[in-house]
Amino acid sequence: MKKRTTRIVISFLSVAVIVLAGWAIFLNKQNTDYERFVAASHQHAFSEFVTAVSQMDDALQKSMYATTPSMINAVCTEIFGKSMTAQMSVAALPFSTQELEQVSTFISKVGDYTFALSRNSSASGAYTEEEIGNLKSLSETATTLSQNLKNLEADLNAGVISMDEIIRSESNIDSKAEGETVQLSGSMKLIESEFPEMPVLIYDGPFSDHLSQRVAKVLENQDVVTEEEARAQASAFTGLSKANMQLIGKTENDVPCYYFQSNLEDGEITIKVTERGGYVISVLNSRVFYEGTTTAEQAIETAKQFLEKRGYTDMAESYYILQNNVYTINFAYMQDGVLCYSDLMKVSVASDTGTVCGFESKGYIYNHYIRQLPEVLVSEDEARGLVSPMLTEIDYQLCIIPSLGEKELFCHEFKCESEDGRHYLIYVNAVTGAQEKILILIEDETGALTI
């Protein structure tokens, strides 16, 4: 009986070992198959990336010789499309930000710059000498990048380097031996290190190099204030005691600031004061806000009085939004009846107490100055004629709006309603007559949002 039991146990353990071994083989095969699938997917994405860059290079070479608005628009649209394809392919590759930083920046700049040229082609009719020079420089850089990527792809296809290596390295960073290099990753870093110098692009777009040189207009020629002077400004602005206002740090970025914190029973208030001029640029309250009875109209009036008491008397409210029991009201500077949307301030009012609980003025600090407003060359009625007849006008306003490159556009703003009740904002340039922007205005009980 004992021998029989022993045989049963041994048989059971043998079966268990066989099952476990089979399961381990199955899991290992499944894991190997998955790694192969991932490697194939990444290799396909890399191939698409190389193709998109090559086609972008071809289109850039053609673009320099376009001489009519329709052809300029066609080739620039083609370049933009290839740039978008390249960017999507890059996102699917297992490389770190460091390995693709310059390449990604270059591709984004090419797409955005040619998109701006495409928009301008109908008005300008032809390239300027500067634009042709920029396209030539971008083309030369794209040609170098394309050839380097093709060489890398050839090595990849020949088995000289392997996509598997970089995938394993990304998933096992801690286990990689010191000094070990991943060939494909290293090759991308080499391309980055040898990346040609890009041309300086000054144009109306978010990648324009002039944006990195921006200075806050309000702070120009302002004297540096001491910590005590900044604390006094923070105290006067918020009504909080100087004695309970501690310096918690300083920033040294584009707008150097002092950070002060005041502790209250229900939370903390952080105040940011510019080092030059001593302007309060933000106030943030950390307390929990509860549902209250304050109406939007009451919140707007409270916010308006708050600004007026602090010397901001020429601000007009535009739109508000209610989130997390806090009303945030947008204000823009009004000059001679023209609403300057660039000069933006935000005031937050708590729904439960009806008091101001937050403030932000970065847009105002960066953009505000007394403008020499251009002459209106396209009248209100002429601009109205450029609004679709399918829309019904609700309101009208002359305004200044920022462009994609944060330049300023002097426009007629028409608030309109479509047949289905949806609201739109149509902006027509008051100097050129061009339609500059069309925004959808979403309005409900929580406020308004433009898209």
ABEGO torsion letter per residue (X at the ends): XAAAAAAAAAAAAAAAAAAAAAAAAAAAAAAAAAAAAAAAAAAAAAAAAAAAAAAAAAAAAAAAABABAAAAAAAAAAAAAAAAAAAAAAAABABBAAAAAAAAAAAAAAAAAAAAAAAAAAAAGBBBAAAAAAAAAAAAAAAAAAAAAAAAAAAAAAGABBAAAAAAAAABAAABBBGBBBAAAAAAAAAAAABBBBBBBBBBBAABAAAAABBBAAABGBBBBBAAAAAAAAAAAAGBBAAABBBAEBBABABBBBBBBBBBAAEBBBBBBBABGGBBABBBBABBBBBBABBAAAAAAAAAAAAAAAGBAABBBBBBBBBGGBBBBBBBBBBGGBBBAABBBBBBBBAAAGBBABBBAAAAAAABBBBBBBBBABBAAAAAAABBAABBBABBBBBBBBBAAGBBBBBBBBBBBBAAGBBBBBBBBAAAGBBABBBBBBBBAAEBBBX
